[in-house]
Amino acid sequence: MTEIPEETQARALRALAEAAQTRDAEVPRLQNAVRDAAIEAIRVGAPRIRTQKLSGVSPTLFYAWLAEAGVPVRAKRRASD
């Protein structure tokens, strides 16, 4: 029996949905590992800018992690008018 294109497409879309679901399940665990490693790096004296860049997250998220972990963080400066 010949397979129609819609069956091939449906199979590909199911595989994609499964891969996306697996990724979505792993992201929180991986993000927590990055957060914990970044906080530890700061606590042992690593430069903040280098740590933030290596973490691959925005400065806003990075400094929120630090604040939540009890690491002293300066108040954000206001943009000058």
C-alpha positions, 0 to 999 in steps of 0.5 A: 500500500502506498503512503500518502503525503499527509501520513508522512507529514503527520508522522513528522509532526508527531515526532516534532511535538514529542521532541518539543515536549522533551525539550520543555521538560528539560529546560527548567532543570537545565536553567536551574543548573545554570543558575546554581553554577552562576551563583557559585561562581560569583560567591567564589569571586568570579567577575560578574560580567563574565559570569553573566555572559557565560550563563547566557541569560539577560543581565536582568535575569542574572541579577535577579538570580543573585538577589534571590540568592542573597548576593548583594546587588546594587540598585538599578540606575535610572536612565538619565533624561 
